[in-house]
Amino acid sequence: MKQHPQHGFSLLELAIALAVVAILAGGVLKGRELLNSARVQATVTDIANLETAISAFQARYSALPGDFIAAAAAGLSSAGGDGNGLIEGDETCNVFTHLQLSGFIQGEFQAGADASGNCTPASSMENQFSSHYLLSNTFQGANSRENAMTLLLGEAIAVSQLAEIDRKLDDGNPLRGAVQVLGGEEAFCTTEDGQWDESNGQPCAALYVLR
């Protein structure tokens, strides 16, 4: 019986195939890096826009969004606050509705909390990491002062991206300054010497302290 010769890949063909795979893998990694950098920069822009909107709201109404006791009279939905100068509890779920209806941010928000008291997705502005921003005076960073006004950047963000946000906006230290790890998550998100644990694949939560 006639035997047909077996043809395999030559060394040159294998080298070319490996080179193509390496190029494709490098392209994927580079694309992911660019996407992550874009998300970080968009977060920085979001924070700046929200700071401007909050200041403008306070200048117009002499109140904080969410805490505005006369929200209904001003046409900013029936969900107001107690006017004590702090954004607390359900007031957190009113913030973006007040900012949007007063014309200081764009979007479509519906104030409200679920049965567990958590703000519904419809009540809050989406962040760049498939979650939502929340503004409150009750969130605590690792070393934030009591009743500081803080913006929760998200509850499930890669530590490497939080570290980049921190470096862009602050001092790169998760335990102090404007960008801080959420209180109670230090062990998961930071190293023993108090730095962001960028090698950690576990997503973490962080705050931006506005004032």
Protein Blocks (a to p, Z undefined) as FASTA:
>chain_A
ZZdddddddfklmmmmmmmmmmmmmmmmmmmmmmmmmmmmmmmmmmmmmmmmmmmmmmmn
opaehjamklmmnonajbdcehnopaehjllmmmmmmmmmnopagcdddedddfkopacf
klpccdfeopacdddfkbccfkbcehiacddfbjcdcfklmmmmmmmmmnopakgcjbdc
dehilmmmpcfkopacfkbmbdcdddddfZZ
